[in-house]
Structures are given as C-alpha cells and as structure tokens.
Amino acid sequence: MMNSHDLLQIIKSRRSVMPTQYSEKEITSDELNLILESANWAPNHKRTEPWRFRVIQGEAKKRFAEFMLEKYQETTLPEAQSERKKAGIAEKCMMSDKIILISVKTSHLLPEWEELAATAMAVQNMWLMCTALGIGSYWSSPGTISKMSEFTDLEEDENCYGIFYMGKRKGDLHESSRQPIKNKVQFIES
C-alpha cells in the first residue's frame, strides 16, 4: 500500500506543464492505459460515470491543429488575431504526444454540476497519474471547445469541456506554494 506521505507529495507536485516543456519521447500504451484507468475510478453520484475521453494521437494531431486554427480564425475578429497565437495553437498540438478531449455525457439523473464535478475529479486522477509517471499535462478550455462536435462525433447529451495536452516531461517541475490550509478551514463544534 502506498505511503500517505508519498501520495501527498504526488498531489503537491502536480503542475500544469505546457507542451514546450515536453520531450519527444512517446507515452507508451501501458502508461496511457494507466492514465485512463485512473480517470475511470473517480467518484460519481449514482454511478453515472459521465466522463468521456477521445485520445488524439499520430497523424490526427495535425488534423486537430488545423481544426483548432480554423476555429480560432472563425471565432476571433481579424483585428484581434495574432500570428504568435496562430503559431502557438499549431505548436501546442504538434509538441504534445497525446491530446485528450474531455467531455461529459449528462445522464439527467442528477444536477449537471455533479457530473461536471465527477468529470473534473476524473481529470484530476489523470493529472496525478501523469505526475507519478513523469508525464507533463494540462487542461485547456479554449472557446473553441464548444465546436468539438465539428471535429468528432459526440454522443447525444455529451458536451466537450476541455482539452488535456500530454507529453513526457523534460526537466524538473517548478516550485509552487499554497496559502496555509488553516486559513481556509473552520471547525464547527456546537
């Protein structure tokens, strides 16, 4: 069984790691399966298991980069577009080894926020597993996620809420900090 201090260290080490910090090493199918399996064990009310994932890899990354660039150009006023942003969109996709579309399939058995929360917990599980495996990752929620049904078929009552970029990390994680938990907790005793 894992030591609780080791688990806390993984939790404290989790970071948003951008594609520019990814190496060219591939995420193995075993590693990807561990990441996805960890997501599958997120808590969820009434066992609705609302999370849905689509893994984009290989040649599909180029098609996804082109799609994201096209949607950026369609949804951003020409005077607000920048060449740097356009290059960054393509670079982010091509530097990632795997890209996962994060969706929620609403069951209508619960309030929608509960299924969103369950999916967010599934993504946190993936993020923690990535951290444990030395894989960098981050969740992005650009405005174009509302257009994902134009890139891939979504099920009825399914909506995309984010893009999870992943790649083997090069280098160490940066330090981070939090305010003390005591500043955020109240104990009610009577």
Beta strands, then each sheet from edge to edge (+ up, - down):
strand 1: 51-56
strand 2: 98-105
strand 3: 135-140
strand 4: 158-168
sheet 1: 1+ 2- 4+ 3-
end
